[in-house]
């Protein structure tokens, strides 16, 4: 299978993972990106089984609506059972780098509300040590240069993602040349820099389950 086929396989596997526990009033948290899109497309076939979804980006919200799935504002929802999203990198502790699609802040918020975070990824995303994928950091625009200087002090090489404005109206710095041996520590340290909204490390709140698309089928890895 090629990468697109692996993504479709894990999207369908995620639907099958949650179907037995869906109820008429269920709300599903939905992430952003190409693998999350495969999940949305597979989920649409079962839209009569649940009430609606909360999306982590405007793009995902529109894709859900296009399928006839009602999209709720997170402020309308006290909590929900599942959040399904992809990863740019994920390690064996199910800690992730996310934010290649610039939706990291909303992804992190929606993930925080969910009782179970299900990551869907193809086997190319599983790594021993994260950092080959540049770490996205969402910053308040006026603080971009200051934050970049602080990230250099941490050993990174931040690059402004030109022309990208997040759904929150902020900028993205992609931090290259990091070898992330202690994801929880680095996530906390970067978030303490004044002007940072959040960074793309999902280590304080890792995934609970990884559905990994491989040439031998979809493998389920749990914490």
Number of C-alpha atoms within 10 A of each C-alpha: 12 9 16 12 15 23 27 23 25 30 31 19 22 27 19 13 14 15 14 8 10 17 12 11 11 17 23 23 28 27 31 29 21 18 26 25 22 21 27 26 18 20 21 17 11 13 17 12 15 17 17 21 26 24 25 26 22 13 15 21 22 14 16 24 14 11 14 13 21 16 21 17 11 17 8 8 12 8 17 19 16 23 26 29 28 30 27 22 26 28 16 14 15 23 21 27 28 29 28 18 14 26 24 28 22 21 24 21 12 23 26 16 18 19 13 18 22 27 28 32 30 28 19 13 19 19 14 11 15 24 18 15 18 24 27 28 29 28 25 17 15 11 14 19 15 14 23 22 13 15 19 13 10 13 13 19 18 24 14 16 13 9 7 14 14 18 15 14 11 17 25 30 26 21 22 18 14 17 14 16 12 11 20 16 12 16 18 15 13 20 16 12 16 13 17 23 19 21 27 26 29 23 21 14 15 24 26 16 18 29 23 24 26 20 14 7 13 23 16 16 16 13 10
